[in-house]
Amino acid sequence: MADPQEIIDAVFTDESRRQARASGAYSNALELFQGDPERTTEWLSTPLQALANAAPLTLAATDIGAREVEELIGQLQHGIII
């Protein structure tokens, strides 16, 4: 049986990682939208066809999803039409 403290530590570590990914997605999107927090929040919350109809913030909860969001933001920053 696992040590209860190890379980607690794992949960907090996972939550910390999730928050770090969400923060990174927000920061990158904020740059994309030239510092406009309202447009950034709306974009992060809106399901996008380029992300298989998922909202960027939802995808950013996982490592793979966060990479997909970062890639999309990079493409948009470089004028690549999706």
N, C-alpha and C positions, 0 to 999 in steps of 0.2 A: 504494500500500500504506500502511496506517495505521501511525503511529508506535507502537512497542510500549509506550511510556510512556503514550500516550493510551488505549490499550486497558486497561492496568492501572488507570489513573485511573478509567475508566468502570466497570470491574468493582467497584472499591472504592466508588465513588459509589453504584452500584446496591445494593450490600450495605449500605451505611450507611443508605440510604433504607428498605430492607426492615427493618433493625433498628429504625429510628425508628418505622415503622408498627407493628411488633409491640410495641414498648415503649408506644406510645400506646394500643393496644388493651388491653394488660395494665393500664395505669393506669386507663383508663375502666372496665374490668370490675372492677377491685379496688374502685373507688368504688361500683359497683353492688352488689357483695357485701360492702359495709361493712367493707372491710379484711381480709377472710378470704382469705388466699392459697391455701388448699387448694381452696375452692369456686371461686375465680377460675380457677385452673389447670385444674380439672376442666371448668368451663364452656367455657373457651377451646379445650379439646381435644376436646370432644364435638360430633359432627355434629348440626346443628340443622335441623329442618324449615323454620324461618323463613328459613334461609340455603340453601335447596335441598339440604339434607342435607350441607352442608359444615361443617367445624369453623371457628369464628371465626378462630382463629390461622392456619389455612391460607389463608383469604380475605384476611387482613390483610397477606399478602405482596405484594399489589398495591395500587395507589392506589384503584382502583374497589372492590375487596373491602374495603379498610380503611374506606372511606366507608360501605359497607353495614353493616359491623360497628358503626361509630359510630352509625349511624342506628338500628339495632336496640337498642343499649344505651340510647340516648336515649329510645326508645319504652318500653322496660322501666322506666327511671327515672321516667317520667311515668305509669306504670300502664296503658299501652296493652297490651292482651292480644293476642298474636300468634297 
